[in-house]
Amino acid sequence: MTRHLLSVFAMILRSESWALARGIALSVVVLSMGATLLGLSGWFIVAAGAAGLAGTGAVFDVFRPSAAVRFLALGRTAARYGERLLTHDATLRALALLRVRLLARISAAPFEVMSRFRGAQVLGRLTADVDALDGVALRLVIPLLAGGVTLAGAWAVLAWLVDPRVASWSVLGLAAGSALALGWAMRASARPSRLAAAADQAFRVRVIDHLRGRAMLAFAGQLDSSLASVLDADARARRAGLQVARVERRAGVLVSVAVTLAAAGALLLGAELARGGVITAPKVALAVLAVLALAETVAPLRRGVAEIGAMRDAARRVNRMLQTTPDPRPMPAGPQPDIAPGLQLDTVTLAAPGARQPLFAGVNLTVAPGETVALTGPSGIGKSTLLNAVAGLTAVQGGRILIGERPVGDWTEPDLRAVLGYLPQRSALISGTIAENLRLGAPDAGDAALHAVLADVALDGVVRRMGGLDARLGEGGKGLSGGEARRLVLARVLLRRPRILLLDEPTEGLDRETAARVLQGVRRACPDAAILLSAHRKVERGWANRALPLIRL
Ligand SMILES: Nc1ncnc2c1ncn2[C@@H]1O[C@H](COP(=O)(O)OP(=O)(O)OP(=O)(O)O)[C@@H](O)[C@H]1O
């Protein structure tokens, strides 16, 4: 699991290595200045007192040490500011890049993978999981590296200036005690921090499900129980969050105990050595206060280790998503191929997504430009699955699908999308104006083209009543009836003037008369298109030139 955290850090390091290296260097400077400041202050106070007692106070140089104390105090603040700026900026930029990469992978996921995504979960990956990962660099790796380097440097300086035994007791004691405290905190918080993140994710998913399904839940009498499950997830997240905070506080107490023991040990050992005349009293004060300041090397790690369970889970999920979804295919804007794209199915065998057993086998079909063929057969036979395969979204088990005499798999994505239009069974409208929804299909289309295509799908009157092309729709096209929303999606498909047109139950939800008008409009909009449709209704079968009944194996 730690491997996932390391791979996230490696990714951050790769994209922001220079800024992070400078951040770590500044962090070492900040910690060293802090320790030097307190150590020097301790030495200064005791040395000045000793000089006063010895009657040499008048010649004791107070100017240089006090100037150094001021320089360290001011310089430390400036270095801290620079370090925060650099490390946060580098981390946030790397995470923004990660978010973009994740989104690109999700958007380019194969159809089978995409159709299993749950909106709220994907949103969770992109927001909560990526946010959780900011701690990997800021609260784990950077403080660990900077703290390690500072402690090693502090040991060397104290061993040289004071005494190796005092240095070893204080620095190594502090490091070992803190490591034990943080190790305990890491183990104790792993479960609650994971639970807190999972409950938070469940809360988001349930809130969205609750809001989306509230009408259905109200009719089923389940509104209260759905609300209770939302509140339950929230309560669990808060309980687990409190547990994490408790562990973090206790870890803080344990680290303070370790620091105090290290400083007290340094004082006792130093006093003994001072009594023996091995070192001077001001040097003992220097060591003791420097150790107290070195507690700062450990402090930022407390929160990092307390969050480690959530970070590990987030890193695992993000890595898995990056690995299981392929790199987006390049989308060169190639010229539209010069073909007469009829459609041909050559002994096609097809299975449902993820299934081995074929739905049907050996299907042959040719749809010439200007021709319309209706796929018929019982519900679940595989009409939609076949349309998905023709659209290049799923693979066939056997045989070939040719568009313009070229297998679908050999087409580049932009070329295929340029010749092929598809109205699937479920399709999306965005919240925005009617015009914005239509121009998703053809961004350069003028208002006249939009009005013409709306007339083709018999929506011109409806849009006029709503206030025209700038009338706004709510989320998922709210503001239109089911049949109107479907016709608006159909209009968006027609606007691209596709040469191959795939329609999955295009008149579902329309009365017979409107259905007939819409089907006539489709042909008017695309007179030369080869049209293949999944047809349940007589009006659709009657409109087609021929039917291809699919037969279960
Ligand atoms: N995403 C999916 N994952 C797994 N199986 C699926 C998926 N989509 C469809 N199926 C299965 O594939 C089979 C064919 O479904 P398909 O939707 O193609 O039938 P259809 O003929 O279009 O039905 P209908 O006329 O009711 O729309 C069904 O048994 C269905 O359960």
The ligand as a Gaussian input file, in Angstrom:
#p B3LYP/6-31G(d) Opt

LIG

0 1
 N      -23.531000      -2.741000     -19.935000
 C      -23.922000      -4.020000     -19.962000
 N      -23.264000      -4.948000     -19.250000
 C      -23.619000      -6.238000     -19.278000
 N      -24.644000      -6.710000     -20.015000
 C      -25.347000      -5.840000     -20.734000
 C      -25.029000      -4.457000     -20.770000
 N      -25.883000      -3.837000     -21.591000
 C      -26.714000      -4.791000     -22.060000
 N      -26.402000      -5.988000     -21.537000
 C      -27.072000      -7.268000     -21.847000
 O      -26.920000      -7.484000     -23.216000
 C      -28.103000      -8.080000     -23.732000
 C      -28.566000      -7.295000     -24.944000
 O      -28.967000      -6.001000     -24.500000
 P      -29.438000      -4.895000     -25.530000
 O      -29.676000      -3.649000     -24.759000
 O      -28.481000      -4.848000     -26.655000
 O      -30.818000      -5.510000     -26.048000
 P      -31.912000      -4.827000     -26.951000
 O      -32.263000      -5.820000     -27.988000
 O      -31.475000      -3.498000     -27.410000
 O      -33.084000      -4.683000     -25.882000
 P      -34.244000      -3.567000     -25.828000
 O      -35.034000      -3.768000     -27.078000
 O      -35.007000      -3.924000     -24.597000
 O      -33.577000      -2.260000     -25.765000
 C      -29.120000      -8.103000     -22.610000
 O      -29.189000      -9.440000     -22.158000
 C      -28.554000      -7.205000     -21.554000
 O      -28.855000      -7.703000     -20.302000

